[in-house]
C-alpha cells in the first residue's frame, strides 16, 4: 500500500531513511537496492519530463502540420468576417 508520513517541524530526516506514520517515526534504513531503484526512477522521471518540455505550447502534442493547418484556418476565418 501507500505509506505516508507527517513529519513534525524541525525533524531531521537523513538520506536513506524510511519514515512513516502520523507523527512520523523512522521505520528503517533503505536497502542498497531500494536506494539504487530510487535513483533510477528519479533519472527516468527527468528523462520523461525533458521530453515533454514545451508540450503545452500552442497545439499541445499535436503534430506541427496539424497545428499549422489549424492556425491558417483560423486566420482565414478572421479575414472573411471583416
C-alpha positions in Angstrom: 0.0 0.0 0.0 0.9 3.7 0.1 3.0 4.8 3.1 2.5 8.3 4.4 4.4 10.3 6.9 3.6 13.6 8.6 7.0 15.0 9.6 7.0 17.4 12.5 8.7 20.8 12.0 12.4 20.7 12.9 12.6 16.9 12.4 15.8 15.8 10.6 15.4 13.0 8.2 18.8 11.7 7.0 19.3 10.5 3.4 18.4 6.8 3.0 15.9 6.6 5.9 12.3 5.4 5.6 9.9 7.3 7.9 6.2 6.5 8.3 3.2 7.5 10.4 1.4 10.4 11.9 3.5 11.7 13.5 6.4 10.3 11.5 8.9 8.0 13.0 11.9 6.3 11.5 11.0 2.8 10.4 14.3 1.7 9.0 17.2 2.5 6.7 16.6 1.8 3.0 18.5 -1.1 1.5 21.2 -0.6 -1.1 18.8 -1.9 -3.8 16.0 0.5 -2.7 18.3 3.4 -2.9 19.5 2.4 -6.3 15.9 2.0 -7.5 15.0 5.5 -6.3 17.9 7.0 -8.2 17.0 5.1 -11.3 13.3 6.1 -11.0 14.3 9.8 -10.5 16.6 9.8 -13.5 13.8 8.2 -15.7 11.3 10.8 -14.5 13.7 13.6 -15.5 14.1 12.0 -19.0 10.3 11.8 -19.4 9.9 15.4 -18.2 12.6 16.6 -20.6 10.8 15.0 -23.5 7.7 16.9 -22.5 9.4 20.3 -22.4 7.3 22.8 -24.3 4.5 20.3 -25.0 1.8 22.7 -23.6 2.7 25.4 -26.1 0.0 26.0 -28.8 -1.1 22.7 -30.1 -0.1 20.6 -27.1 1.0 17.2 -28.5 -0.5 17.7 -32.0 1.8 17.2 -35.0 3.2 20.5 -36.3 1.5 20.1 -39.6 -1.9 19.9 -37.9 -1.1 22.9 -35.8 -0.1 24.9 -38.8 -3.3 23.9 -40.6 -5.5 24.9 -37.7 -3.6 28.3 -37.4 -4.0 29.0 -41.1 -7.7 28.0 -40.9 -8.4 30.4 -38.1 -6.6 33.3 -39.8 -8.7 32.7 -42.9 -11.9 32.9 -40.9 -10.8 36.2 -39.4 -10.3 37.7 -42.8 -13.7 36.5 -44.1 -15.6 38.1 -41.1 -14.2 41.6 -41.7 
